[in-house]
């Protein structure tokens, strides 16, 4: 049975834009002119076109989802006998732009005129402290960039000389080759080998930039870092990178964030884990202790009888969620400290305690440390 979604390689919940992109990719893959006149490729091309023509239309798609192929054949959903090759080409040309789309289909590209090359993306690394992550921060950085040449204005040509039209491509930036196949006459388009797609040639190069149209400068940029970011994030400053050669548009600046480790905390997303060491007496009797947070210290009540590995949750005292929906928690893991050396008085007291204390529970009773930590982090 024909499955239109499977033919296009999309899910049944795919958006209209996803369906259009998937069809174009399949059409380019299966067209027979790219497959040495293969009948199998021609048939596949017609099938994916038929699938696209049904799924692109909300009404036809709804009938197909409810009734299958029989719900759309012969009821205005598509040709009763399917699409022939001419139908398929017409559909593609209709939705992908006439002659330009036709060239795309057969391996060329639309005629767009001279090409301008964008500047390269500049990549920077920005170290951040955990405190800066907690509040968000604005950083000012100095960076070396390529700006349009101040002498020639970015043209790359010496003053008064300018440029001339490329004799090879006539100023289009493209070379076009007519090809013939069993399916007719087609045009392939490539970047001009003489002017490299720019459509013009410099008569005399600028003495400062040597024809590149750019010079290196140092500039200060501002980076606004939102709260809650991690080293997995980066910030893109659109159109603030290197200028393109000879008047080309600017590239971007990609700021790679590097959050420095804070020795006090372990981080999991927006949650922070802090290890609190308490004495035997504090663990047995309970205590009010001071615990650092990413903002400022807070007082925490350690319950009497707390065990090593028990986790106390300080709600809302972690890091902000980068999406802006509140804060995570700080988890305080309790560790009971055993002194390595005892004073005479301490030894006497511990010996007395040993005589009256109850034996510890057998190993395996109750929840283990990792179970408690997983519960604290919300895991199962």
Buried (B, 14 or more C-beta within 10 A) or exposed (E): EBEBBEBBBBEEEBEEEBBBBBBBEBBBEBBBBBBEEBEEBBBBBBBBBBBBBBBBBEEBBEBBEEEBBEBBBEEEBBEEEBBEBEBBBEBBBEBBEEEBBBBBBBBBEBBEEBBBBBBBBBEBEBEBEBEBBBEBBEBEBEBEBBBBBEBBEBBBBBEEBEBEBBEBBEBBBBBBEEEEEEBEEBBBBBBBEBBBBBBBBBEBBBEBBEBBBBBEEEEEBEBEBBBBBBBEBBBEBEEBBBBBBBBBEBBBBBBEBEBEEBEBBBBBEBBBBBEBEBEBEBBBEBBEBEBBBBEEEBEBEBEEEBBBBBBBBBEEBBBBBBEEEEBBBBBBBBBBEEEEEEEEEEEEEBEEEEEEEEEEEEEEEEEEEEEBBBEBBEEE
